[in-house]
Structures are given as C-alpha cells and as structure tokens.
Amino acid sequence: MQTAFCTIFGEVLFDNFPDGSRILGGAPFNVAWHLQALGRPALFISRVGEDDAGREILAAMQSVGMTRSAMQIDADHPSGSVAISITDGQPSYRILDQQAYDYIDAEAFHHLRKQGLLYHGSLALRNSVSRQACLDLQQTWNGPVFLDVNLRAPWWQTNQVLEWVAGADWLKLNDEELELLLPGEQSISNKMHLLQQTYHLSGVVLTRGSQGAMALDSEGELFDIAPDRNIEILDTVGAGDAFAAVLLVGIAENWPMPMILKRAQDFASALVGQRGATVADPAFYQRFIDAWQ
C-alpha cells in the first residue's frame, strides 16, 4: 500500500432521503475527501458492501483520485446507510445497524506502513469487529492518533468514548459533545484542560458552530477563533469534518495553533456556503492550496 499524508479509519455511508435521493458521506470519508482535494492524499480504511451503493462509493473515490487500496468489500453486510425522515420540516436520522463498515477486518492491513497521523472517529467503533481492528492498528502505530468524536445516539457510551480518548494524542469534539461527556457547571475551558491533563493529550479542539472554535496546544495554552460575521450559510452538514481535515494538515505540517484555527475556520466557513459535506469542484480547494503555500 502507498505511503499517504495520513491514514483515515472509519465509516463511509449514504444519507438516504425520503424522495429517493442519497448523498455520500460519513465523517471519516468526508475528511479523506477533503485531504485528497487539498493535495494531501489520505489512505482511507473502510469497508463497503458488494452492492450498488458500494460500487458507487468506489467509483466516487476513483473519480477524484482517492486510493482504494485499503477499501474492503463485504459479501455479507450492506454498504453504510442512514435513513432520513422529515417530520414538520425537521429531519431525523436513523443510522442503520450491521453495516459493512462495522466489520472492518484487521487482517487486511497487516502490511500497512503504520506511521504518520492516524485519524478515527467514534461511530465506526460501535461494533466489536471494527473496534478491535482500530485498536490493533493503534497498538502498532508510530505517530500521533487523532480522535474525532461523533456522538450519535444510541451508538455510544461515555466510559467507552473516554477509553478512546485515552488512546489518542489529539481530540476534536463539539460543545454539545463536551457537555455530554463531562456534564456539570465547570467552564468550557476548565473541561478542556481537565481532558487534556487527565488523558495526556497533545491538543484539544472544540468546535462551537456559529461561535467558532477553541483549542488547547501542547503547552495547555488556550486559543479561540470566531467566524466572519458575513459568511453565507447554505448547509452546515459536514462543517466539522472540513474543520478536522485542516486540523490534520496543520498538525502534520507543524503550523502554529493560531494559524491552524484560522485556516480551519476559514475552510469550514467556505464549506457551509456550499450544498453538501464535500465539494466536487477542484477550484473550491485550489484557492486554499494557493493561500497556504
């Protein structure tokens, strides 16, 4: 398998809408897509079904140049799917169980060069098979591990998520997830410091929607960033994944924390002006590539 800018482990799935349309996504897939488009190809480790959806996923990856060398095909389980229903204009999401990404096989990547940045989320670790595969990968990994928390009911438990935090070097989560993991009256910054000190983290990054983001660097210094007031918002789906992708670039390329936050916020702010969690137009990404030279 090729050496990649970083390695991404986790789910790829389709959001299926009542009108029959579907949108490709899954936080790890979105992050890997953004990295590819930003000229920093990621090795994406996941599993799809031997079905039309799986073939569509692999074709989409090929169309943008993403390597498929770590993709697994499952003859027994379907490609990842989320059923979306709309009631009184409000969407609700049902993340289906027993999907191909729940059965990522550790045996398939024994020959992987286990170095660089390793990113994983929390949803793909809901099943013991993929959870053990990710753990096996981490135990022989030479490089920082980045955990992107995605708490999706009913697929998580606090003690389990905190175990994964303990195995990470970098942690990203949003303000609602912080409150779910550490409920109580303490300030946001105190909770972030508590996580960093308890789990010996190199960095903690908290996204806060329209309020921007906060981050602790390896010295425990707190930084924050607010988005521009005049950004156009079409669709906030995937904004956190866009933010995470730039965090990975910044960590790998040793940007200072204020620069990481500013660039991640700018990229996420641009993404919410687009429809969907990823963008097919290379020009969208090129302006960031040029600006970061």
N, C-alpha and C positions, 0 to 999 in steps of 0.2 A: 504493500500500500504506500501511496505517496506521502511525503512529509507535507504537513499542512500548517498554515498560520496558527490554527488552534484546532482542537477536537471538540465536537459538539455531540452530546449523548442525549437522546430523548425522543419525544413523540413528533410524528407528522400526522396530520389528520385533515379531514374536510368538515367545515361547518356547513350543515345541510339545512336549507331554509324551506319553509312550507310550500313555496311556489316551485320547488324542484331544483332551484339553483343551488350551487355549492361553491364555497371559497376555500382554497387551500391555506392551511395554517398549522398551528402548534408552535408554542413559543420557541423551542429549540430550532425547529425548521426555519422560522422567521429570522432568527439570529444568524443562522448559517447562510441564508439567502442574502441578507444584508452584507455580511462579510465578503461573500463572493463578489457582490456588485461593487463593493468598495475596494476591490483589488487585493483582498486578503483571504484567499480561499480557505475554507474550513473543511475538515473531514467530518462528515455528518454520519453518525452511527444511529441507525434506526431499523425498523422492520415494517414491511407492508404486506398486505395480503396478495394472494395470487388471484387478483380480481381486477375489474376495470379501474377502480379507484387507485389501486397500486400501480397499474401501468401508467395511469395519468400522472401520478406523483413522480415516477421515474422519468417520464418524458419531460415534465416541467423542469426537473433538475438538469437533465441533459441540455435543454434549450438555453439555459443560462450558464452552462459550463461547470455546474457543480459536479464534483466527483461522486460516483455511485459505488465506489469500491467497498465501502463499509455498510452498504444497504443490504438487508436480509429479506428474503421472500418466504412467506409463511403460507403453507398449503392448508392449514387448519383454522386460521383465525383471519377475520376480515381487516382490511385497512382501517385505520383510525377514523372515527366518526363522532360528530357531535350533532344531536338533533335539536334544532332551534324552533321554538314555537312562539308565536306572537299573540299576546292577550292584552286587549285595550292599548295596543301600540307599544307595549313593553315586551322585549324579548326575554325568554327564559331558555336556559341551556341544559341539556341532558347529555353528559359525557358518557358514551356507551362503554360497557364493561367488556372484558375478554377480547381486546383488540390486538392486532398484530404487534403493536409497539409495547404491549405488556409482556412479550415473550422474546425480547432481545437475547440472543444466545452468546454467552461469554466465549465459547469455544471459537467462534468465528473471527475474533480479533486478537488471538494469541500472538500473531506475528506483527501486530501493530507496533510502530515505534512510539513508545509511551513517554513522550516528552513534550514540553511546551505547555500551553494553557489547556486545561480540561474544563469544559462547561457542562453542567447538567441542571435540569430543573427539578421539580418535586413531583409533578403529575406522573411521569413515566416510571416513578419508583413505587407506585401504588401496589404493583403486583410483585410477588416474591421473586419471580424469574428475572425480570428486568432489574429489580433492586439488587439482586445478587450479582448480576453482570456488571452493574455500575460499581459496586463495591470491589469486585475483583479487579476492575480496571484501575480504581483509585489506589489499591494496595500496592501496585507495582508501578505507579505513575511517578515520573520525575519532572515535577513542575507544579505550579500553583493550580488549585482546584477552585472553580468559581461556581457557587450555588445561586441560582435564580429561583427564588421561592415563588410558586404559583399555587395558592391555596384554593382548591376547587372542591366544594362540598359534593359528596360526602367522602372524598378520596384523600383525607389526611388526618393525622393525629399529632397533637402538639409534641409529645415526647419523641415521636419518630422524626419529625422535622428537625427538632433540636439535635438529635443524633447526627443528622446530615450536616447541620451547621458545624458540629464539632469536627467533621471530616473535611471541612472546607477551609480555604485561605481567604477567599473573598465572598462576601454575602451581599446580594441585592434583594430588596423586598419593597413593598409599598407601605404607606402609612396604615392602611387598614390591616394588612398582614402583620405588621409590627404589633398592633393592638391585640390581634387575635393570639399571637404567640406570647406576648408579655402584657396581659391586661393589668390595669391599675392606674394610679394617679400620677406616677412619675412623668417627668417631661420626656418628650421625644428624644432629646439629646442624651438624657440620662439612660434611657433604654438602649440607645445605640451604643453608648460607652459600655454598658453592662454586657451586651452581647459581645462586643469586641474583647473585653477583658476576660470574660468567662470562657470564651472559645478560642482565644489567642488568634484573632483574625487580623490579617494584613490590612483589610479595609472593609467598611460597611457603607453601603449606598442605599439611601431611602428615596424613592420617588413619591411625589406628592400631588400628582395630577396638575391642576392649574396653578398650584403654588410652587411648582418646580421640583427641586431635589436638594438633599443634604448628603454629605459624605464625611466619613472619618478616614484619614490617611493612616499610615503605619505608625506614625508618632502619636496618634489619638487627637490630632488637630481637626476641628470641625470646620467644614466649608459649606456654603449653600449657594444656590443659583435660582433665579426666578426667570420664567419665560418672558419674552417681549409681550407687551400688552396687546399689540395689534395683530397677533397671528390669526390666520384664517383657519377655522376648525370645520372640517367636513366629517371626520371619522376618527375617533380616538382609539379604535381597535388596533392593538399591536404597538402602541406608543412606547410601552415599557420594554418591548423586545428591541425596538430601534435604539432606545437608550442603552440597553445591555450590550448591543453589538459594538457601540462606540466605546463603552467601558472596556470591553475586551481589547480593542485596538489600543486604547490609551495605556492599559496595564502592560500589554506586550511590548509597546514601544516606549515605555517609561516617560510618558507625559506627566508633568506635574498635576496634582489633583485639581486645582482651579481650571486648568486647561481641559482636563478630561470632562469635568462637569459642564463647562461652557459648550464644548463641541458636542457632547451627548445631548444636551438640552436643545441646541440649535437643530440637530438632526431629527430629534423626536418632534420638535415643533414644526419642522418641514413635513414630516410624515403625516401629521394629523390634518394637513391640508390636502391629502390625497385620499382616495377611496381604497380601503383595504389595508392589510398589515404589511404588505410588501409592494414594491413598485417594479413594473416590467421595463420602464424606460431608463436606459443607461445614463441619459443626460441628467436625471434626477440625482444620481450618485456622483457623477463626474464633477459637479461644482464643489462637492465636499472633498473629493480626492485632490482637486486643484488647490483648494483653500488650505489643506493640511500639509502640503508639500513643504 
